[in-house]
């Protein structure tokens, strides 16, 4: 018996991609036509397919980053914590 591969196949339909990425098909479908950064996809005789590696790159472009004010608060908190330990 062959072991199940831990990696998804190269191309996924919207339903499979939704399961893989923990998001709804409706949300994915709305990303296909995003005017700023559309989700890359392929249409093969009416079937929508998305390459997993392209989806991963697309998601990486949407990574949330802390705002400078949040970052300053985090640094201040860590710094004050370290100062309390050394005192």
NUDO-858057 format. One record per residue: residue number from 0; residue in three letters; chain; x, y, z of N, C-alpha, C in turn. Coordinates in steps of 0.02 Angstrom, whole numbers, padded with zeros to 5 digits, always signed. Example, Ala and Ser with C-alpha at 12.3 -4.5 7.8 and 13.67 -1.06 7.14 Angstrom:
2
<rec><pos>0</pos><code>Ala</code><unit>A</unit><n_xx>+00660</n_xx><n_yy>-00284</n_yy><n_zz>+00390</n_zz><ca_xx>+00615</ca_xx><ca_yy>-00225</ca_yy><ca_zz>+00390</ca_zz><c_xx>+00660</c_xx><c_yy>-00165</c_yy><c_zz>+00390</c_zz></rec>
<rec><pos>1</pos><code>Ser</code><unit>A</unit><n_xx>+00642</n_xx><n_yy>-00112</n_yy><n_zz>+00354</n_zz><ca_xx>+00684</ca_xx><ca_yy>-00053</ca_yy><ca_zz>+00357</ca_zz><c_xx>+00645</c_xx><c_yy>+00002</c_yy><c_zz>+00394</c_zz></rec>
END
This chain:
87
<rec><pos>0</pos><code>Unk</code><unit>A</unit><n_xx>+00042</n_xx><n_yy>-00059</n_yy><n_zz>+00000</n_zz><ca_xx>+00000</ca_xx><ca_yy>+00000</ca_yy><ca_zz>+00000</ca_zz><c_xx>+00045</c_xx><c_yy>+00062</c_yy><c_zz>+00000</c_zz></rec>
<rec><pos>1</pos><code>Unk</code><unit>A</unit><n_xx>+00027</n_xx><n_yy>+00111</n_yy><n_zz>-00041</n_zz><ca_xx>+00065</ca_xx><ca_yy>+00173</ca_yy><ca_zz>-00045</ca_zz><c_xx>+00045</c_xx><c_yy>+00220</c_yy><c_zz>+00011</c_zz></rec>
<rec><pos>2</pos><code>Unk</code><unit>A</unit><n_xx>+00094</n_xx><n_yy>+00255</n_yy><n_zz>+00039</n_zz><ca_xx>+00081</ca_xx><ca_yy>+00305</ca_yy><ca_zz>+00091</ca_zz><c_xx>+00049</c_xx><c_yy>+00366</c_yy><c_zz>+00060</c_zz></rec>
<rec><pos>3</pos><code>Unk</code><unit>A</unit><n_xx>+00003</n_xx><n_yy>+00397</n_yy><n_zz>+00096</n_zz><ca_xx>-00030</ca_xx><ca_yy>+00458</ca_yy><ca_zz>+00071</ca_zz><c_xx>+00021</c_xx><c_yy>+00515</c_yy><c_zz>+00072</c_zz></rec>
<rec><pos>4</pos><code>Unk</code><unit>A</unit><n_xx>+00025</n_xx><n_yy>+00551</n_yy><n_zz>+00018</n_zz><ca_xx>+00072</ca_xx><ca_yy>+00607</ca_yy><ca_zz>+00013</ca_zz><c_xx>+00049</c_xx><c_yy>+00664</c_yy><c_zz>+00059</c_zz></rec>
<rec><pos>5</pos><code>Unk</code><unit>A</unit><n_xx>+00096</n_xx><n_yy>+00695</n_yy><n_zz>+00098</n_zz><ca_xx>+00077</ca_xx><ca_yy>+00751</ca_yy><ca_zz>+00141</ca_zz><c_xx>+00065</c_xx><c_yy>+00815</c_yy><c_zz>+00102</c_zz></rec>
<rec><pos>6</pos><code>Unk</code><unit>A</unit><n_xx>+00089</n_xx><n_yy>+00817</n_yy><n_zz>+00040</n_zz><ca_xx>+00081</ca_xx><ca_yy>+00877</ca_yy><ca_zz>-00001</ca_zz><c_xx>+00020</c_xx><c_yy>+00871</c_yy><c_zz>-00046</c_zz></rec>
<rec><pos>7</pos><code>Unk</code><unit>A</unit><n_xx>-00017</n_xx><n_yy>+00926</n_yy><n_zz>-00055</n_zz><ca_xx>-00074</ca_xx><ca_yy>+00924</ca_yy><ca_zz>-00101</ca_zz><c_xx>-00049</c_xx><c_yy>+00919</c_yy><c_zz>-00173</c_zz></rec>
<rec><pos>8</pos><code>Unk</code><unit>A</unit><n_xx>-00093</n_xx><n_yy>+00899</n_yy><n_zz>-00219</n_zz><ca_xx>-00072</ca_xx><ca_yy>+00897</ca_yy><ca_zz>-00289</ca_zz><c_xx>-00056</c_xx><c_yy>+00966</c_yy><c_zz>-00315</c_zz></rec>
<rec><pos>9</pos><code>Unk</code><unit>A</unit><n_xx>-00025</n_xx><n_yy>+00970</n_yy><n_zz>-00372</n_zz><ca_xx>-00005</ca_xx><ca_yy>+01035</ca_yy><ca_zz>-00401</ca_zz><c_xx>-00062</c_xx><c_yy>+01082</c_yy><c_zz>-00415</c_zz></rec>
<rec><pos>10</pos><code>Unk</code><unit>A</unit><n_xx>-00119</n_xx><n_yy>+01056</n_yy><n_zz>-00436</n_zz><ca_xx>-00178</ca_xx><ca_yy>+01097</ca_yy><ca_zz>-00451</ca_zz><c_xx>-00237</c_xx><c_yy>+01075</c_yy><c_zz>-00409</c_zz></rec>
<rec><pos>11</pos><code>Unk</code><unit>A</unit><n_xx>-00274</n_xx><n_yy>+01123</n_yy><n_zz>-00383</n_zz><ca_xx>-00334</ca_xx><ca_yy>+01108</ca_yy><ca_zz>-00344</ca_zz><c_xx>-00393</c_xx><c_yy>+01146</c_yy><c_zz>-00372</c_zz></rec>
<rec><pos>12</pos><code>Unk</code><unit>A</unit><n_xx>-00452</n_xx><n_yy>+01115</n_yy><n_zz>-00368</n_zz><ca_xx>-00513</ca_xx><ca_yy>+01152</ca_yy><ca_zz>-00385</ca_zz><c_xx>-00531</c_xx><c_yy>+01196</c_yy><c_zz>-00325</c_zz></rec>
<rec><pos>13</pos><code>Unk</code><unit>A</unit><n_xx>-00581</n_xx><n_yy>+01238</n_yy><n_zz>-00332</n_zz><ca_xx>-00598</ca_xx><ca_yy>+01285</ca_yy><ca_zz>-00279</ca_zz><c_xx>-00619</c_xx><c_yy>+01250</c_yy><c_zz>-00214</c_zz></rec>
<rec><pos>14</pos><code>Unk</code><unit>A</unit><n_xx>-00656</n_xx><n_yy>+01196</n_yy><n_zz>-00220</n_zz><ca_xx>-00678</ca_xx><ca_yy>+01161</ca_yy><ca_zz>-00160</ca_zz><c_xx>-00618</c_xx><c_yy>+01131</c_yy><c_zz>-00123</c_zz></rec>
<rec><pos>15</pos><code>Unk</code><unit>A</unit><n_xx>-00573</n_xx><n_yy>+01099</n_yy><n_zz>-00158</n_zz><ca_xx>-00514</ca_xx><ca_yy>+01069</ca_yy><ca_zz>-00127</ca_zz><c_xx>-00468</c_xx><c_yy>+01123</c_yy><c_zz>-00098</c_zz></rec>
<rec><pos>16</pos><code>Unk</code><unit>A</unit><n_xx>-00461</n_xx><n_yy>+01178</n_yy><n_zz>-00134</n_zz><ca_xx>-00419</ca_xx><ca_yy>+01233</ca_yy><ca_zz>-00110</ca_zz><c_xx>-00450</c_xx><c_yy>+01263</c_yy><c_zz>-00047</c_zz></rec>
<rec><pos>17</pos><code>Unk</code><unit>A</unit><n_xx>-00516</n_xx><n_yy>+01268</n_yy><n_zz>-00045</n_zz><ca_xx>-00549</ca_xx><ca_yy>+01293</ca_yy><ca_zz>+00015</ca_zz><c_xx>-00535</c_xx><c_yy>+01250</c_yy><c_zz>+00076</c_zz></rec>
<rec><pos>18</pos><code>Unk</code><unit>A</unit><n_xx>-00536</n_xx><n_yy>+01184</n_yy><n_zz>+00066</n_zz><ca_xx>-00520</ca_xx><ca_yy>+01138</ca_yy><ca_zz>+00121</ca_zz><c_xx>-00446</c_xx><c_yy>+01146</c_yy><c_zz>+00141</c_zz></rec>
<rec><pos>19</pos><code>Unk</code><unit>A</unit><n_xx>-00403</n_xx><n_yy>+01150</n_yy><n_zz>+00091</n_zz><ca_xx>-00331</ca_xx><ca_yy>+01157</ca_yy><ca_zz>+00103</ca_zz><c_xx>-00315</c_xx><c_yy>+01221</c_yy><c_zz>+00142</c_zz></rec>
<rec><pos>20</pos><code>Unk</code><unit>A</unit><n_xx>-00348</n_xx><n_yy>+01276</n_yy><n_zz>+00123</n_zz><ca_xx>-00332</ca_xx><ca_yy>+01341</ca_yy><ca_zz>+00151</ca_zz><c_xx>-00380</c_xx><c_yy>+01363</c_yy><c_zz>+00207</c_zz></rec>
<rec><pos>21</pos><code>Unk</code><unit>A</unit><n_xx>-00427</n_xx><n_yy>+01322</n_yy><n_zz>+00224</n_zz><ca_xx>-00476</ca_xx><ca_yy>+01338</ca_yy><ca_zz>+00276</ca_zz><c_xx>-00515</c_xx><c_yy>+01402</c_yy><c_zz>+00260</c_zz></rec>
<rec><pos>22</pos><code>Unk</code><unit>A</unit><n_xx>-00539</n_xx><n_yy>+01407</n_yy><n_zz>+00199</n_zz><ca_xx>-00581</ca_xx><ca_yy>+01464</ca_yy><ca_zz>+00180</ca_zz><c_xx>-00636</c_xx><c_yy>+01440</c_yy><c_zz>+00134</c_zz></rec>
<rec><pos>23</pos><code>Unk</code><unit>A</unit><n_xx>-00686</n_xx><n_yy>+01481</n_yy><n_zz>+00124</n_zz><ca_xx>-00744</ca_xx><ca_yy>+01460</ca_yy><ca_zz>+00085</ca_zz><c_xx>-00732</c_xx><c_yy>+01466</c_yy><c_zz>+00010</c_zz></rec>
<rec><pos>24</pos><code>Unk</code><unit>A</unit><n_xx>-00769</n_xx><n_yy>+01427</n_yy><n_zz>-00027</n_zz><ca_xx>-00767</ca_xx><ca_yy>+01431</ca_yy><ca_zz>-00100</ca_zz><c_xx>-00791</c_xx><c_yy>+01500</c_yy><c_zz>-00122</c_zz></rec>
<rec><pos>25</pos><code>Unk</code><unit>A</unit><n_xx>-00841</n_xx><n_yy>+01526</n_yy><n_zz>-00088</n_zz><ca_xx>-00868</ca_xx><ca_yy>+01592</ca_yy><ca_zz>-00104</ca_zz><c_xx>-00813</c_xx><c_yy>+01646</c_yy><c_zz>-00097</c_zz></rec>
<rec><pos>26</pos><code>Unk</code><unit>A</unit><n_xx>-00775</n_xx><n_yy>+01643</n_yy><n_zz>-00043</n_zz><ca_xx>-00721</ca_xx><ca_yy>+01691</ca_yy><ca_zz>-00033</ca_zz><c_xx>-00668</c_xx><c_yy>+01684</c_yy><c_zz>-00087</c_zz></rec>
<rec><pos>27</pos><code>Unk</code><unit>A</unit><n_xx>-00649</n_xx><n_yy>+01622</n_yy><n_zz>-00103</n_zz><ca_xx>-00599</ca_xx><ca_yy>+01611</ca_yy><ca_zz>-00155</ca_zz><c_xx>-00623</c_xx><c_yy>+01637</c_yy><c_zz>-00222</c_zz></rec>
<rec><pos>28</pos><code>Unk</code><unit>A</unit><n_xx>-00686</n_xx><n_yy>+01623</n_yy><n_zz>-00238</n_zz><ca_xx>-00714</ca_xx><ca_yy>+01645</ca_yy><ca_zz>-00302</ca_zz><c_xx>-00712</c_xx><c_yy>+01722</c_yy><c_zz>-00307</c_zz></rec>
<rec><pos>29</pos><code>Unk</code><unit>A</unit><n_xx>-00725</n_xx><n_yy>+01756</n_yy><n_zz>-00252</n_zz><ca_xx>-00723</ca_xx><ca_yy>+01829</ca_yy><ca_zz>-00253</ca_zz><c_xx>-00651</c_xx><c_yy>+01855</c_yy><c_zz>-00263</c_zz></rec>
<rec><pos>30</pos><code>Unk</code><unit>A</unit><n_xx>-00601</n_xx><n_yy>+01816</n_yy><n_zz>-00243</n_zz><ca_xx>-00531</ca_xx><ca_yy>+01837</ca_yy><ca_zz>-00252</ca_zz><c_xx>-00508</c_xx><c_yy>+01829</c_yy><c_zz>-00325</c_zz></rec>
<rec><pos>31</pos><code>Unk</code><unit>A</unit><n_xx>-00542</n_xx><n_yy>+01789</n_yy><n_zz>-00364</n_zz><ca_xx>-00522</ca_xx><ca_yy>+01778</ca_yy><ca_zz>-00434</ca_zz><c_xx>-00524</c_xx><c_yy>+01842</c_yy><c_zz>-00474</c_zz></rec>
<rec><pos>32</pos><code>Unk</code><unit>A</unit><n_xx>-00570</n_xx><n_yy>+01886</n_yy><n_zz>-00458</n_zz><ca_xx>-00579</ca_xx><ca_yy>+01948</ca_yy><ca_zz>-00497</ca_zz><c_xx>-00559</c_xx><c_yy>+02010</c_yy><c_zz>-00458</c_zz></rec>
<rec><pos>33</pos><code>Unk</code><unit>A</unit><n_xx>-00519</n_xx><n_yy>+02002</n_yy><n_zz>-00407</n_zz><ca_xx>-00496</ca_xx><ca_yy>+02060</ca_yy><ca_zz>-00368</ca_zz><c_xx>-00460</c_xx><c_yy>+02108</c_yy><c_zz>-00416</c_zz></rec>
<rec><pos>34</pos><code>Unk</code><unit>A</unit><n_xx>-00480</n_xx><n_yy>+02172</n_yy><n_zz>-00417</n_zz><ca_xx>-00450</ca_xx><ca_yy>+02219</ca_yy><ca_zz>-00465</ca_zz><c_xx>-00377</c_xx><c_yy>+02236</c_yy><c_zz>-00450</c_zz></rec>
<rec><pos>35</pos><code>Unk</code><unit>A</unit><n_xx>-00355</n_xx><n_yy>+02228</n_yy><n_zz>-00388</n_zz><ca_xx>-00286</ca_xx><ca_yy>+02246</ca_yy><ca_zz>-00370</ca_zz><c_xx>-00239</c_xx><c_yy>+02186</c_yy><c_zz>-00373</c_zz></rec>
<rec><pos>36</pos><code>Unk</code><unit>A</unit><n_xx>-00259</n_xx><n_yy>+02130</n_yy><n_zz>-00343</n_zz><ca_xx>-00216</ca_xx><ca_yy>+02072</ca_yy><ca_zz>-00341</ca_zz><c_xx>-00258</c_xx><c_yy>+02008</c_yy><c_zz>-00348</c_zz></rec>
<rec><pos>37</pos><code>Unk</code><unit>A</unit><n_xx>-00279</n_xx><n_yy>+01992</n_yy><n_zz>-00409</n_zz><ca_xx>-00322</ca_xx><ca_yy>+01933</ca_yy><ca_zz>-00418</ca_zz><c_xx>-00285</c_xx><c_yy>+01868</c_yy><c_zz>-00404</c_zz></rec>
<rec><pos>38</pos><code>Unk</code><unit>A</unit><n_xx>-00322</n_xx><n_yy>+01819</n_yy><n_zz>-00380</n_zz><ca_xx>-00295</ca_xx><ca_yy>+01753</ca_yy><ca_zz>-00368</ca_zz><c_xx>-00280</c_xx><c_yy>+01720</c_yy><c_zz>-00435</c_zz></rec>
<rec><pos>39</pos><code>Unk</code><unit>A</unit><n_xx>-00217</n_xx><n_yy>+01701</n_yy><n_zz>-00447</n_zz><ca_xx>-00201</ca_xx><ca_yy>+01669</ca_yy><ca_zz>-00511</ca_zz><c_xx>-00238</c_xx><c_yy>+01602</c_yy><c_zz>-00518</c_zz></rec>
<rec><pos>40</pos><code>Unk</code><unit>A</unit><n_xx>-00266</n_xx><n_yy>+01591</n_yy><n_zz>-00577</n_zz><ca_xx>-00304</ca_xx><ca_yy>+01530</ca_yy><ca_zz>-00588</ca_zz><c_xx>-00304</c_xx><c_yy>+01511</c_yy><c_zz>-00662</c_zz></rec>
<rec><pos>41</pos><code>Unk</code><unit>A</unit><n_xx>-00326</n_xx><n_yy>+01451</n_yy><n_zz>-00674</n_zz><ca_xx>-00330</ca_xx><ca_yy>+01424</ca_yy><ca_zz>-00742</ca_zz><c_xx>-00401</c_xx><c_yy>+01401</c_yy><c_zz>-00754</c_zz></rec>
<rec><pos>42</pos><code>Unk</code><unit>A</unit><n_xx>-00425</n_xx><n_yy>+01411</n_yy><n_zz>-00814</n_zz><ca_xx>-00492</ca_xx><ca_yy>+01388</ca_yy><ca_zz>-00832</ca_zz><c_xx>-00484</c_xx><c_yy>+01337</c_yy><c_zz>-00889</c_zz></rec>
<rec><pos>43</pos><code>Unk</code><unit>A</unit><n_xx>-00497</n_xx><n_yy>+01274</n_yy><n_zz>-00873</n_zz><ca_xx>-00490</ca_xx><ca_yy>+01220</ca_yy><ca_zz>-00921</ca_zz><c_xx>-00560</c_xx><c_yy>+01193</c_yy><c_zz>-00935</c_zz></rec>
<rec><pos>44</pos><code>Unk</code><unit>A</unit><n_xx>-00585</n_xx><n_yy>+01206</n_yy><n_zz>-00994</n_zz><ca_xx>-00653</ca_xx><ca_yy>+01187</ca_yy><ca_zz>-01014</ca_zz><c_xx>-00704</c_xx><c_yy>+01200</c_yy><c_zz>-00958</c_zz></rec>
<rec><pos>45</pos><code>Unk</code><unit>A</unit><n_xx>-00701</n_xx><n_yy>+01259</n_yy><n_zz>-00931</n_zz><ca_xx>-00749</ca_xx><ca_yy>+01280</ca_yy><ca_zz>-00881</ca_zz><c_xx>-00730</c_xx><c_yy>+01263</c_yy><c_zz>-00809</c_zz></rec>
<rec><pos>46</pos><code>Unk</code><unit>A</unit><n_xx>-00680</n_xx><n_yy>+01221</n_yy><n_zz>-00800</n_zz><ca_xx>-00658</ca_xx><ca_yy>+01201</ca_yy><ca_zz>-00732</ca_zz><c_xx>-00605</c_xx><c_yy>+01250</c_yy><c_zz>-00708</c_zz></rec>
<rec><pos>47</pos><code>Unk</code><unit>A</unit><n_xx>-00614</n_xx><n_yy>+01279</n_yy><n_zz>-00649</n_zz><ca_xx>-00566</ca_xx><ca_yy>+01325</ca_yy><ca_zz>-00620</ca_zz><c_xx>-00515</c_xx><c_yy>+01285</c_yy><c_zz>-00579</c_zz></rec>
<rec><pos>48</pos><code>Unk</code><unit>A</unit><n_xx>-00451</n_xx><n_yy>+01296</n_yy><n_zz>-00593</n_zz><ca_xx>-00398</ca_xx><ca_yy>+01263</ca_yy><ca_zz>-00557</ca_zz><c_xx>-00347</c_xx><c_yy>+01315</c_yy><c_zz>-00533</c_zz></rec>
<rec><pos>49</pos><code>Unk</code><unit>A</unit><n_xx>-00319</n_xx><n_yy>+01302</n_yy><n_zz>-00475</n_zz><ca_xx>-00269</ca_xx><ca_yy>+01347</ca_yy><ca_zz>-00446</ca_zz><c_xx>-00208</c_xx><c_yy>+01305</c_yy><c_zz>-00428</c_zz></rec>
<rec><pos>50</pos><code>Unk</code><unit>A</unit><n_xx>-00150</n_xx><n_yy>+01329</n_yy><n_zz>-00449</n_zz><ca_xx>-00088</ca_xx><ca_yy>+01295</ca_yy><ca_zz>-00430</ca_zz><c_xx>-00073</c_xx><c_yy>+01311</c_yy><c_zz>-00357</c_zz></rec>
<rec><pos>51</pos><code>Unk</code><unit>A</unit><n_xx>-00056</n_xx><n_yy>+01260</n_yy><n_zz>-00319</n_zz><ca_xx>-00044</ca_xx><ca_yy>+01269</ca_yy><ca_zz>-00248</ca_zz><c_xx>+00014</c_xx><c_yy>+01317</c_yy><c_zz>-00236</c_zz></rec>
<rec><pos>52</pos><code>Unk</code><unit>A</unit><n_xx>+00069</n_xx><n_yy>+01310</n_yy><n_zz>-00273</n_zz><ca_xx>+00126</ca_xx><ca_yy>+01355</ca_yy><ca_zz>-00262</ca_zz><c_xx>+00109</c_xx><c_yy>+01428</c_yy><c_zz>-00279</c_zz></rec>
<rec><pos>53</pos><code>Unk</code><unit>A</unit><n_xx>+00067</n_xx><n_yy>+01440</n_yy><n_zz>-00329</n_zz><ca_xx>+00047</ca_xx><ca_yy>+01508</ca_yy><ca_zz>-00345</ca_zz><c_xx>+00000</c_xx><c_yy>+01535</c_yy><c_zz>-00291</c_zz></rec>
<rec><pos>54</pos><code>Unk</code><unit>A</unit><n_xx>-00043</n_xx><n_yy>+01492</n_yy><n_zz>-00264</n_zz><ca_xx>-00086</ca_xx><ca_yy>+01513</ca_yy><ca_zz>-00209</ca_zz><c_xx>-00045</c_xx><c_yy>+01533</c_yy><c_zz>-00148</c_zz></rec>
<rec><pos>55</pos><code>Unk</code><unit>A</unit><n_xx>+00006</n_xx><n_yy>+01493</n_yy><n_zz>-00133</n_zz><ca_xx>+00049</ca_xx><ca_yy>+01508</ca_yy><ca_zz>-00075</ca_zz><c_xx>+00084</c_xx><c_yy>+01575</c_yy><c_zz>-00084</c_zz></rec>
<rec><pos>56</pos><code>Unk</code><unit>A</unit><n_xx>+00109</n_xx><n_yy>+01590</n_yy><n_zz>-00144</n_zz><ca_xx>+00142</ca_xx><ca_yy>+01655</ca_yy><ca_zz>-00157</ca_zz><c_xx>+00091</c_xx><c_yy>+01712</c_yy><c_zz>-00152</c_zz></rec>
<rec><pos>57</pos><code>Unk</code><unit>A</unit><n_xx>+00031</n_xx><n_yy>+01701</n_yy><n_zz>-00179</n_zz><ca_xx>-00021</ca_xx><ca_yy>+01752</ca_yy><ca_zz>-00176</ca_zz><c_xx>-00039</c_xx><c_yy>+01767</c_yy><c_zz>-00103</c_zz></rec>
<rec><pos>58</pos><code>Unk</code><unit>A</unit><n_xx>-00046</n_xx><n_yy>+01714</n_yy><n_zz>-00063</n_zz><ca_xx>-00062</ca_xx><ca_yy>+01724</ca_yy><ca_zz>+00008</ca_zz><c_xx>-00006</c_xx><c_yy>+01761</c_yy><c_zz>+00044</c_zz></rec>
<rec><pos>59</pos><code>Unk</code><unit>A</unit><n_xx>+00056</n_xx><n_yy>+01745</n_yy><n_zz>+00028</n_zz><ca_xx>+00113</ca_xx><ca_yy>+01779</ca_yy><ca_zz>+00060</ca_zz><c_xx>+00112</c_xx><c_yy>+01854</c_yy><c_zz>+00048</c_zz></rec>
<rec><pos>60</pos><code>Unk</code><unit>A</unit><n_xx>+00086</n_xx><n_yy>+01874</n_yy><n_zz>-00009</n_zz><ca_xx>+00082</ca_xx><ca_yy>+01946</ca_yy><ca_zz>-00025</ca_zz><c_xx>+00030</c_xx><c_yy>+01980</c_yy><c_zz>+00019</c_zz></rec>
<rec><pos>61</pos><code>Unk</code><unit>A</unit><n_xx>-00013</n_xx><n_yy>+01942</n_yy><n_zz>+00051</n_zz><ca_xx>-00066</ca_xx><ca_yy>+01970</ca_yy><ca_zz>+00094</ca_zz><c_xx>-00050</c_xx><c_yy>+01963</c_yy><c_zz>+00169</c_zz></rec>
<rec><pos>62</pos><code>Unk</code><unit>A</unit><n_xx>+00012</n_xx><n_yy>+01946</n_yy><n_zz>+00183</n_zz><ca_xx>+00032</ca_xx><ca_yy>+01936</ca_yy><ca_zz>+00253</ca_zz><c_xx>+00022</c_xx><c_yy>+02000</c_yy><c_zz>+00293</c_zz></rec>
<rec><pos>63</pos><code>Unk</code><unit>A</unit><n_xx>-00010</n_xx><n_yy>+01994</n_yy><n_zz>+00350</n_zz><ca_xx>-00022</ca_xx><ca_yy>+02052</ca_yy><ca_zz>+00393</ca_zz><c_xx>+00043</c_xx><c_yy>+02072</c_yy><c_zz>+00429</c_zz></rec>
<rec><pos>64</pos><code>Unk</code><unit>A</unit><n_xx>+00056</n_xx><n_yy>+02135</n_yy><n_zz>+00431</n_zz><ca_xx>+00115</ca_xx><ca_yy>+02161</ca_yy><ca_zz>+00465</ca_zz><c_xx>+00091</c_xx><c_yy>+02210</c_yy><c_zz>+00519</c_zz></rec>
<rec><pos>65</pos><code>Unk</code><unit>A</unit><n_xx>+00124</n_xx><n_yy>+02211</n_yy><n_zz>+00577</n_zz><ca_xx>+00103</ca_xx><ca_yy>+02258</ca_yy><ca_zz>+00629</ca_zz><c_xx>+00116</c_xx><c_yy>+02330</c_yy><c_zz>+00608</c_zz></rec>
<rec><pos>66</pos><code>Unk</code><unit>A</unit><n_xx>+00073</n_xx><n_yy>+02374</n_yy><n_zz>+00630</n_zz><ca_xx>+00083</ca_xx><ca_yy>+02445</ca_yy><ca_zz>+00618</ca_zz><c_xx>+00140</c_xx><c_yy>+02469</c_yy><c_zz>+00662</c_zz></rec>
<rec><pos>67</pos><code>Unk</code><unit>A</unit><n_xx>+00173</n_xx><n_yy>+02523</n_yy><n_zz>+00642</n_zz><ca_xx>+00230</ca_xx><ca_yy>+02548</ca_yy><ca_zz>+00683</ca_zz><c_xx>+00212</c_xx><c_yy>+02560</c_yy><c_zz>+00756</c_zz></rec>
<rec><pos>68</pos><code>Unk</code><unit>A</unit><n_xx>+00151</n_xx><n_yy>+02584</n_yy><n_zz>+00769</n_zz><ca_xx>+00131</ca_xx><ca_yy>+02596</ca_yy><ca_zz>+00839</ca_zz><c_xx>+00127</c_xx><c_yy>+02531</c_yy><c_zz>+00877</c_zz></rec>
<rec><pos>69</pos><code>Unk</code><unit>A</unit><n_xx>+00101</n_xx><n_yy>+02479</n_yy><n_zz>+00845</n_zz><ca_xx>+00096</ca_xx><ca_yy>+02413</ca_yy><ca_zz>+00878</ca_zz><c_xx>+00166</c_xx><c_yy>+02385</c_yy><c_zz>+00890</c_zz></rec>
<rec><pos>70</pos><code>Unk</code><unit>A</unit><n_xx>+00210</n_xx><n_yy>+02394</n_yy><n_zz>+00841</n_zz><ca_xx>+00278</ca_xx><ca_yy>+02369</ca_yy><ca_zz>+00848</ca_zz><c_xx>+00314</c_xx><c_yy>+02405</c_yy><c_zz>+00905</c_zz></rec>
<rec><pos>71</pos><code>Unk</code><unit>A</unit><n_xx>+00305</n_xx><n_yy>+02470</n_yy><n_zz>+00911</n_zz><ca_xx>+00336</ca_xx><ca_yy>+02507</ca_yy><ca_zz>+00966</ca_zz><c_xx>+00311</c_xx><c_yy>+02482</c_yy><c_zz>+01033</c_zz></rec>
<rec><pos>72</pos><code>Unk</code><unit>A</unit><n_xx>+00246</n_xx><n_yy>+02469</n_yy><n_zz>+01039</n_zz><ca_xx>+00218</ca_xx><ca_yy>+02444</ca_yy><ca_zz>+01101</ca_zz><c_xx>+00247</c_xx><c_yy>+02375</c_yy><c_zz>+01119</c_zz></rec>
<rec><pos>73</pos><code>Unk</code><unit>A</unit><n_xx>+00256</n_xx><n_yy>+02333</n_yy><n_zz>+01069</n_zz><ca_xx>+00284</ca_xx><ca_yy>+02266</ca_yy><ca_zz>+01080</ca_zz><c_xx>+00356</c_xx><c_yy>+02273</c_yy><c_zz>+01104</c_zz></rec>
<rec><pos>74</pos><code>Unk</code><unit>A</unit><n_xx>+00396</n_xx><n_yy>+02314</n_yy><n_zz>+01070</n_zz><ca_xx>+00466</ca_xx><ca_yy>+02324</ca_yy><ca_zz>+01089</ca_zz><c_xx>+00470</c_xx><c_yy>+02353</c_yy><c_zz>+01159</c_zz></rec>
<rec><pos>75</pos><code>Unk</code><unit>A</unit><n_xx>+00429</n_xx><n_yy>+02403</n_yy><n_zz>+01174</n_zz><ca_xx>+00429</ca_xx><ca_yy>+02433</ca_yy><ca_zz>+01241</ca_zz><c_xx>+00412</c_xx><c_yy>+02381</c_yy><c_zz>+01295</c_zz></rec>
<rec><pos>76</pos><code>Unk</code><unit>A</unit><n_xx>+00363</n_xx><n_yy>+02338</n_yy><n_zz>+01281</n_zz><ca_xx>+00343</ca_xx><ca_yy>+02287</ca_yy><ca_zz>+01328</ca_zz><c_xx>+00399</c_xx><c_yy>+02237</c_yy><c_zz>+01340</c_zz></rec>
<rec><pos>77</pos><code>Unk</code><unit>A</unit><n_xx>+00431</n_xx><n_yy>+02214</n_yy><n_zz>+01287</n_zz><ca_xx>+00487</ca_xx><ca_yy>+02167</ca_yy><ca_zz>+01294</ca_zz><c_xx>+00545</c_xx><c_yy>+02200</c_yy><c_zz>+01331</c_zz></rec>
<rec><pos>78</pos><code>Unk</code><unit>A</unit><n_xx>+00561</n_xx><n_yy>+02261</n_yy><n_zz>+01313</n_zz><ca_xx>+00616</ca_xx><ca_yy>+02296</ca_yy><ca_zz>+01345</ca_zz><c_xx>+00604</c_xx><c_yy>+02306</c_yy><c_zz>+01420</c_zz></rec>
<rec><pos>79</pos><code>Unk</code><unit>A</unit><n_xx>+00543</n_xx><n_yy>+02326</n_yy><n_zz>+01439</n_zz><ca_xx>+00528</ca_xx><ca_yy>+02336</ca_yy><ca_zz>+01509</ca_zz><c_xx>+00529</c_xx><c_yy>+02270</c_yy><c_zz>+01547</c_zz></rec>
<rec><pos>80</pos><code>Unk</code><unit>A</unit><n_xx>+00507</n_xx><n_yy>+02217</n_yy><n_zz>+01514</n_zz><ca_xx>+00509</ca_xx><ca_yy>+02150</ca_yy><ca_zz>+01544</ca_zz><c_xx>+00582</c_xx><c_yy>+02130</c_yy><c_zz>+01557</c_zz></rec>
<rec><pos>81</pos><code>Unk</code><unit>A</unit><n_xx>+00626</n_xx><n_yy>+02142</n_yy><n_zz>+01510</n_zz><ca_xx>+00696</ca_xx><ca_yy>+02125</ca_yy><ca_zz>+01519</ca_zz><c_xx>+00729</c_xx><c_yy>+02167</c_yy><c_zz>+01574</c_zz></rec>
<rec><pos>82</pos><code>Unk</code><unit>A</unit><n_xx>+00710</n_xx><n_yy>+02230</n_yy><n_zz>+01577</n_zz><ca_xx>+00738</ca_xx><ca_yy>+02274</ca_yy><ca_zz>+01629</ca_zz><c_xx>+00716</c_xx><c_yy>+02252</c_yy><c_zz>+01698</c_zz></rec>
<rec><pos>83</pos><code>Unk</code><unit>A</unit><n_xx>+00654</n_xx><n_yy>+02229</n_yy><n_zz>+01705</n_zz><ca_xx>+00630</ca_xx><ca_yy>+02205</ca_yy><ca_zz>+01770</ca_zz><c_xx>+00667</c_xx><c_yy>+02142</c_yy><c_zz>+01792</c_zz></rec>
<rec><pos>84</pos><code>Unk</code><unit>A</unit><n_xx>+00683</n_xx><n_yy>+02098</n_yy><n_zz>+01745</n_zz><ca_xx>+00719</ca_xx><ca_yy>+02037</ca_yy><ca_zz>+01762</ca_zz><c_xx>+00790</c_xx><c_yy>+02051</c_yy><c_zz>+01786</c_zz></rec>
<rec><pos>85</pos><code>Unk</code><unit>A</unit><n_xx>+00822</n_xx><n_yy>+02100</n_yy><n_zz>+01754</n_zz><ca_xx>+00893</ca_xx><ca_yy>+02113</ca_yy><ca_zz>+01771</ca_zz><c_xx>+00899</c_xx><c_yy>+02155</c_yy><c_zz>+01835</c_zz></rec>
<rec><pos>86</pos><code>Unk</code><unit>A</unit><n_xx>+00845</n_xx><n_yy>+02185</n_yy><n_zz>+01858</n_zz><ca_xx>+00848</ca_xx><ca_yy>+02227</ca_yy><ca_zz>+01918</ca_zz><c_xx>+00846</c_xx><c_yy>+02188</c_yy><c_zz>+01982</c_zz></rec>
END
